[in-house]
Amino acid sequence: KRKKMKILICSDSFKETLEATKVGEAIEKGLRKNKRWPKEKEITNMPLSDGGEGFLKTIQMIIKRTQKTQKIDIYEHTVTGPLPEQQVKAQYGVLNETTAIVEMAQAAGIEYLRKEQRNPMKTTTYGVGELLKHIEETHKNVKHVIMGVGSSATNDGGVGALQAMGMDIHMKQHHPNKKITGEHLIQLLKKPTTNNFTKLTFDIACDVDTVFIGEKGATAIYGPQKGGTVTDLATLEKGMCHLAKIFNIQTNQKGSGAAGGIAGTFQTILGANLKKGIHLIAEMVNLDDAIQQNDIIFTGEGCYDASTSEGKLVSYIQQRCQAYSKPLYIICGKQEQTAENVFALRDAFDERDCFQQTSHVLETLCSTIPFQINVETYLQKVESSA
């Protein structure tokens, strides 16, 4: 008897439109309706995150599914949002009462802002710091934080977060009660003399390889999608260069530019370890084993572009599929980079529908997607492994 074709869906979220679980569900529904594909198929949905939006929920699901001996409790706390005057409810997790799981986007996520509100000169990580301070004060047994950074609206180098955590900030022409945003970095006067405002240790799960400053730095690569104008970006880059000089930040460290530079600053000031978010998650779900055990892999993200190769989840899945010679399909909202087997919603549907009915158009796309594998070769392979 011929075994069923085994398909693994391991997608990221589509930023601001659809969480990873829902992306996987829509792809699965479409494939089950698709008459171009073999009828007998077994589909596994394994939602993933590389540190950005959905990081906390992904870890929560992993713990529930696979870690019988571990326990994660979810809490909520009201903090400053990406705009200094904004208030948001941010969730965080506590794992086995000793480790906090923090998703930076819960406090400083770009999804909190309408397009016309986005301006990295005016946004802050202050709320991230408030959340960390609350965790340290409330959960006395928590000594370590795993923080997913990504999907942020900010470019303040994480200084806003350090300010909220209690670090003394010395600046020119700055009111002590004002929350620091990206435009204030150029006013920094000196590095803090001590970091005794927190005893927490940190692993930072970075979603990109971006360095701190320069052409491949935080501001140049991600400033435009956070709403920065050409003039804004020039000012922000000067501020980031100034911050790097004042704080002695290793500007060429991969990942240091993640989430507007918070990763590099936390590494320098708090001794944080920078890790690839997808590596951390992949280890927790035994992703390599899952890829090897399936015949065809699907992954996806909101926009497949030049930043995808900067350490993002999809590029990691590409590498692992190549390592195990597994066919890979990439589903995205928008495609700006050429690659094999990439299917974009915007190429087939109206832009408005892509944003307002993402799940529906994703399902429709996958219900017609071609089976781009030599069927005879594939069936021989399946039968030989049965």
Phi, psi and omega in degrees: 000132181287134181284159178290148172292131182255123183243131176250126175253114180230080187257156168276175173286161168263104190312127175072000181235318186208128179288161188302319180300315181291326176299311180299319180296319180293318178298316180298314179301317180297316181295325180291335178272345189285114183280351178281344184260153176308139186292317183279107180212146177246122186243129177245129178257114181238084181298141183231170174211149178252013179124341181273213181309129179095359183301310182297314182296322179297313179296320178301316180293320179298314181299316180296321185280320193240337187252085183297331185272352182253154183226132176237129177251138182254132180235170180222142180214139179276127183222174174293137177275194180296334173263138186305329182269359186268146175239134179225157175264114184253129176269153173210163181241153172236119184262121179051030176066002185238340184234128177267139174252115184240132173253109184308322183297341177296332180253322187237026184289145181292338181293346178284346186246138170288161184304320182288345179272347188283122179198105184295349173290330189252000184260160188218152173263015183307318181296329177297316178295320177300319180295316180295320178295318178299316180299314181295322182282331186267320184251087188298336181276349180282120180244343187229145180234130168257113185244119175277121179247133183157168181057030183268159177260008195248158175211046183256014179064016181076006182292325176301319179295315179297323177299313181293330180284347175117007179287138176288122180253122179253118185221158172279141172046051181225125178289132185300336181268358182276135180283131185287135175236181183303325184290345183273349187301324183295343183268357180301138182258317182203160178289143176297146183281341183212156175243029183283012177282352175211147175253003181290146170253157189226138159249124180258118178271102183273141179263359181216165176264005187306136176276179190286312183225172177099188183298330178251026182267178185305311185292313184294319185279316188248349179304317181299318181285349176267003175102008182283135174278172178302317179294316178302314184296322178296318179293315179297318180297320176299318179295319179293321177296319178295315178301315181299321181289315182295317185267358182058048182278138176286098191285342181261008179289126179299133180091346183295337179270003181301139177053051176069023174094001180299328182296312181295320180291318178294325177296316183287312187276322186250001180070026182295144173271129177267125180230152173289124180302318182291328177296317180297313180292318182301322179293320182295326183259003184053054186299319180302317178298316181298318179296316180296327184277354181247159184271321184224140183243138172243138172219175181187167176199169183297313181227122177265102185218195183300329182287344180302320182282356180273043176090011182284165184305313185298320180293327177293317178298319177303313180299315183291322178294321176296320181298326182253011179053048179255134176296138182232133173249132178247123179250130181219165176286316184219139180246123177237003181227137182279136175197165182284142175057042174255129181236122185250135179299320184293341177282343186240345186225162177296141183303320181297316178296323180300324180273323186268336180229048188304313182299317182294313182290329177294315177299316180297316179301314183286344177282348181238359185297134184287149175275092192269043179230139177302113188299316182298315179297318181297314181296322177298318180295317180296315182296323182290337180261000183287000000 
